[in-house]
Amino acid sequence: MKKGVDFVGISINYFCMDGKGRFLMAKRTNNCRDEWGKWDTGGGGLEVGDTIEETLRKEIKEEYCTDVLSFEFLGHSEVFREHEGMKTHWLAMQYKVLVDPEKVANGEPHKFSQLEWFTLDSLPPASELHSQLPKAIERYKGKLN
């Protein structure tokens, strides 16, 4: 059985913040499942037996080589898409996470070609963002500072 296809998948998504209004994004390579060349904030699927907090901390450590200093639940969204010709359904749990920017590094260079800090005023064009990111930014922009 496949997450998101045979049953609703749960993803933990996050905005890693520096405490000064900047958030971290990674540019996806063709080793990612989809949306190659797009900027994204990060996330991972919840595995059986792992808590949401464990997944949040594990994914940030794996992707960005840093620890979670604090986090805040922003909300959730349902994501209906198509992947490889199959309809998918995910429940995305979205978080704002404080990290130490001095400790951030690219922990998955095979998946991310670069990391960069952005503000709401310095975002790449929408055409360069992961398809789900503009909606999340719009929804949570009052909390991304």
N, C-alpha and C positions, 0 to 999 in steps of 0.2 A: 504494500500500500504506500502511496506517495502523498506526503504532506501537501496541502493546498489543492490537491486534485481529487483524491479519494475521500478526504476529510478536510475540514477547515484547519489550515495551518496557523500557528501563532508565531508572530515575529516580534522581537524586541528591538525597537528602533530608538536611536538617540541622537541628540545634539550635544556634542562634547563642547563645553563652554570654558573660556579662560577666565571668567569673572570680570571681564572688561568689555563685554558686548561682542566678542568674537566667537565664532563657532567653527569647528574643524570639519573639513570635507575632504574626501578622497576621490580621485579620478579612477574609474573602473577600467580594468583591462579586459581583454577577450577571454581571460580565465574565469571571469565572473559568470554567473548563470545567464545574465542578460544585461541589457542597457550599457553595452560597452562604450567607453569614451565619455560617459556621463559622470557628472559630479554627484556624490551622495554623502550623507552624513554618517551612515553606518548602521549595522544591525545584524541580527542572526536569529535563526529559528530556535524556538523552545524545544528542548529534547525531553522525553519522558524521564522523570526522576529528578530533573533540575528545576529549581525555583526560578521565578522571573528575575529576582535579584542576583542569583548565581549566574544566570545567563548574561545579564547586563554586565556584570564585572568581568566575566570570562571573555566575552566578545571584545570589550574595550581593551583588555590586556592583550589579547591576540592581535587585534587590528592595529592598535595605537601604542602598545608597549607601556601603558601607564595605568595607574590605579584610579579608581573612582574615589574622589574626595567627599562628594555628596551627590544626591540625586533627588529629582522631583518628578512625579508622574504628571505628564501634561494631559494625556487623554488617549483615546483609541480611535482607530478608523477601520472600516471594513474595506478591503482591497479586492476588487473583482477585476481580473485581467485575463489575458490569454497568453500561454507560454507553450511553445512548440506545438501549436495547434490544439491545445487542451485548455478549457476554461479552468481558472484557478480562483480560489477564495481563501484569503488570509485575514486574520484579525491582527492588526498592528498595534502594539502597545508602545506608546511614545513617551520618551523621557528627556528631561534636561539634566545634564550631568556636568558637574564641575570637575575639571582635571587640571593638573599642573602643566602648562604649555611647555615648560622647559624639559619635561620628561617624555613628551610625545615623540614617537618615531614610527616609521612605517614597518609594522610587524608582518605584513603580508605583501611584499613587493611583487609577488606573482599575480596578485589580485588588484593592486593599486599602483598606478604609475607615478602618482604624486599626491602629496598632502598639502593642504593650504588652509589658512585661517581666513574667514570671511566675516563681514558684518552684513546686516540687512541692506546697507547702502552700497555694498561692493560685491554683490553676487554676480556670477557669470550669467549670460543670457539664459532665459528659460529653456531654450532649445538645447542647452548644454547640461541641464539638470536632469536627474532621475525623474521619471514621469510622475512619481508620487510626491516628490519634494515640494513643488510650488504650492500644492494644497496644504501641506503640513506647515510650511513657512507662513502662509497667509493665516492659517488657523491659530498658530501659536506666537505670531510675531510680537505680541504684547509681553510675552514672557521670555523672549530670546534677547535678554540684555544683561 
